[in-house]
């Protein structure tokens, strides 16, 4: 049961305009509360449709204490399930990508079809009804090639997010992308510290000199710019080429296209495309960056040449797993159109700096 008394006590002890009390970052009971009240009730950016290109492809990911399995079924649709066998609760698939014709439990070989139905349960009695023991479903939604899951039985309304993000993200053509690289970092810090650090840029000028070359870091907030006139000019220029800018936002999401720094057209170490085969070649790629973010765990940037996704998933009161994913155009050839080290350099450098800070 959630310890509401402890939570109220900690929140009541918070001074206005100050950080949360220490217990909110270290107490195991608070951590359990966070998972149940936040991570298990909100939409999570799981990845991208191109990660499951054909029937039988799977993507498994942890969300707090749970594991979710996303499957491309035999009709080509996406389905989500708890990544747990209905027999003895064994985990069905290891985290990451897979390819299979059937979902087979590694413990007792219970076998499920790609639509979640239990197909075979060895040595069970004749009275056993397989139709009552299919995989437990998890809601799955998609927006312009990105995938979202939610563990709640009654997830937050999704339509407004889809309706607002889709026109912004669609020009980046995620259906014709591929996963070029994925990274995992273990940060010895509470998830709230990791996410606060990832979303504020108060520290960026000094602690992220590489990011500061291309990313506007001098505004008071991440969506406010020191040079308002320049942003207004960017908005007008995007309108002429048919790209929406925003900002748009809801209770648990935000999205906005904004300009990168003068002399740059993308977010990279030098401001030049890290992949020659562009994902969006509108205005010769000079389209700034589209950032969309979800509370409580992620943000992503779509530029002319790539898409970068950041996800921070708690695994303990003082441990958080940070996953990074980079997409490029599906026809881009590694070693010809892009070099992986150069492609990931900016965000890898930034993430390692943030790991140190956290």
Order of alpha helices (4+ residues) and beta strands (2+ residues): alpha-alpha-alpha-beta-beta-beta-beta-beta-beta-beta-beta-beta-beta-alpha-beta-alpha-alpha-alpha-alpha-beta-beta-beta-beta-beta-beta-alpha
